[in-house]
Amino acid sequence: KPGTPVIVGTTDTALEVYASGAVMKGCATVKLATAGRICPITEGPIPSHQFFNYRHVIPGLWYPGTGTRSCAASYKWYRDVFGEAEQIKAAEQGTSPYEILNRAAEQVPPGSEGLFFHPYLLGEMTPYYDDQLRASFTGIGMHHGKGHFSRAVMEGVSYSLKDCLGVLGEMGVSLSDMRICGGGGKSPFWRQMLADVYGIPVTRIESDEGPALGVAILAMVGAGIYPSVKEACDAIVRQKDVTACDAERNARYGQFYKVYTALYPHLKADFDALAEL
């Protein structure tokens, strides 16, 4: 009909970032989905090949993206290949196999007692952009059990996303708050791990609708219910909880992360050689 407003939408990720409440510089989203992403909110694009630069829903803001290819997909792969017993037990108890795997992982100290997992099941994006990389468990000892391997997978993904944070730091981007999204963010254990590894509070919002919530908020702005996208977000998006960093665990993770990153140059040549075979 004449006079009916036509509201232009945007991409699902742009709406997800918006709906998370990441609407100001210094905030970021960390996404634990099939792939993982850290998107800081900036006032312009970041001039580096390490970033996919996208405009925010809010004019004048951007959300440059960094990412790891196998995020929650790594834990799903691990569950499918090594978690048959947990899947059977979960069906009997009416719970999730991830919950059972997580319980065992929680009994293991940070660093998995020297067991490392590189989540390069599909190669890697930030910071290597190397399709030849492959996943690996390193440091296996007789003292390691199922809980160690479960925790190592989650820690490996967390370290891989910390690589993304390192690239942000190199470009002068500092963060004070992270808004979590994606299926992996539903785990309080994994949220605490992220906060401890990064040394940054991790915020969860009440709604799990992600892009659907974002498009609803955007539509209300287009219909004139709210005068601006930021005011609409401020009125609708509510924090559910904030997971603070534990300083002692953060320091411990810093030590293990140094070993994690040092393993890469030792393994890269071997993966290149394997690719030639």
N, C-alpha and C positions, 0 to 999 in steps of 0.2 A: 504494500500500500504506500501511496505517497506520504512522505514524512516519517516512515518507519526507519529507525536507525539500522545501519549495517555495521556490525562489530567485527573488526578484523582480528583474527587470532594469531597464534605464533606456534613455535615448535614445542614439543612435549617437554624437552629439557629446560627451555626458557620458562615455561609455566611452572615446572617443578622447583626451579631455583626461586622463583617469585613466591610460590606457595609455602616455601620453607621459612619465609621471613628474612631471607638474605637480601636486604634492600638497602644496605649502606656499605660504604668502603670500610675494609677491615674485617668484614664478615666473609664466610665462605661456606660452600656446601661440600660435604664428603659423601659420596654415593657408593654404597656397598650393594651393587647389583651384579648382573652377569659380568659386566666390566666395571671397573672402579674409576671414579673421577673426583678430582678436587677442583672446584671452580671458585676462585676468589672474586669478590666484587671490587671492581676497579673503576677509575674514571676515564679509562681509555684502553685501547688494545695494547697488548704487550708485544713489542717487536722482536720476536724470537720464533724460530722454527719449532720450539718445544710446545707451543701453545696453539690451540684452535680458538680464535677470538670471535666471540659472539656478543651481539648487543643485548643488553638487559631489556626487560619490559619497561623499566623506568628510563625515560630519556636522559642521556648523559652518562649512564652507567653501562658497564660491560661485565661479562663473566668469562674471562679466558679459561680454557679447559686444559687440564693435564690428565693423564689416565694410565691405568694398568689394564691389560687386556683380560686377564683371568682373575677376577675378584671373588665374588660369591660363587662364580663358576668353579673356582679351585676347590672350594669346600664341598660343592655338589659332586664334583668328580671324585673327590676323596670318599664321600659318603657312598657313592654308587659302586666304587671299586673295592673299598675296604670296610664298608659299614653294613654288610649284610646282616650280621648278628644284631646290630642296633636297629635296623629296619624291622626285623622280626619282633624284637622286644618292644619297640615303639607301637607296633600294631596291636600287640597284646595289652599294652598299658594305655592305649588311646592317647598317645603323645607323639611328639616329633622325634625322628631319629637324631636330628641335630641337637635336641635337648639332652639326649642321652650322651652323645659325643661330648657336648659342652660340659656336662657334669664331671666327666673324667678329666677333661682338660683343665678345669678349675682347680683340681688337686695338684697340678704341676706348677712349680714356681716360674716366674717370668724368665724367659730365655730358654725354656724347655730343656734345661740342664744340658745345654750345648748342642741341641738339635736344631738345624736350620732347614727351611724350605724356601726355595726360590720358585715363585708361582708363574713360571714362564711356559705354561702349557701351550700357548699359541704364539710364542715369541713375546716381545715386549714393546710397549710404546715408550712413555716417558721413563727415564731420560735417554734410553739406548736406541730406540727405533730400530730394532734388530729382529728380523723374522727367524733368524737361525737359533736364537736362544731357546733352551728347553728347561723344563722344571727339573728340580733335583732335591733330594734329601741329603744333607751333609752333616757328618758328625755322629752317625748312629753308633750307639754303644749297647752293651748287654743290659745296662740299667734302664734303657728306654722301653716304655710300654705304650699301649694304645693311646692313653691320655697325652703322652708326650707328642705323638705324631699329630693328634688332633689339634693340640695347642700350637704346634709348630706351623701347621698350615695357616691358621688364623694370624699368627705373628708374621709369617712370611708375606701375606697379603698386606698387613699393616705396615711392614717395613717398605714394601714396594710403593705404597702410597706416600710413605715418608720421603721416598726418592722424589716424588712430585713436589712435596713441600720444600725440599732442598733446592729445586729448580726455581721455585717461587722466591726463595730467599736470595738466590743469586741475582734475580732481577729486581731486588729491592722491595718486594711485596711482603708486608708483615700482616699477620692475622691475629685477632684477639678472640674470635668466636667461630665455631664450626657448627653448621646445621646438618644433621644427618638425615639421609634418605636412602631408599632402597631396602630390599628384604633383609639383608644382613644387619641393618640398623635396629631391627626389632630385638636383637639379642643384647640384654644388659651386660653380659660378659664381654661381648665384642666392643660395645660402646666404651666400657671402662678401659679395655685394652688400647683403643684408639686414643683416648684422652691421656693415658699414661705414656704411650709411645711418642705422641706429638707434643705433650706439655701444654695442650690447649683444651679448654672446656668444650664438651660436645653437647649440643642442645638438640632435644627431640621435641617436635611440636605435637599437638593433640591429634590432628588429622593424619590419616594414612593415605589420603586420596591423591596426594601429589598433583600431577598435571590436571586432574579433574577439578580439584579445588582451585587451582590457578586460573583455569578458564572460567570458572564461575565468578571468581573475584573480578577478573578482567571484564566479564560481561556486565557486571553491576556498575563498573566504572563507565563502560560504554553507554549504559542505559541512564546514566546520570544519578544513580543512587549514591555514589561517592564521587567527590570532586577530583580525586587523583588516585593513581594506582598505589602510591605509598600510603595515603590515608586509608584506603580500603584494606590494605595488608595490615596496617597497624590496628584496625578495628576488628579484623576477623581472625588473623593468625594468632594462636595462643601457644605458649610454651607448655609442654607436658612435664619435662624435667631437664635438669642440667647435670651432666656427669663431670665432676671435677677431676683434675689430674692429681695423682698421688706422687709427691716429690721423690720419695725413695724408689718407687718402681720406675719413675721416669729416668732417674740417674742410672739404674740398673739396665734399663732398655737401651740407653745411650751407649753403654759398653758393648752390648750384643749387636747393636746396629752397626757399629764400626767393623765387626767381624763379618756381618752379613754383606756389607758393601765391598769389603776386601776380597771376598770370595769370587766376585764377578770376573775380574781380570784373569784369575787363574782358570776359570771354567770356560771363558769365551772361546779360546783357541780350540779347546776340545770339541765344543759344539760346532764350530766352523768345520773342523775335520770330519765330524759325524755327518754334516750336511753334504760333504763331498762324496761320502760313501752311498 
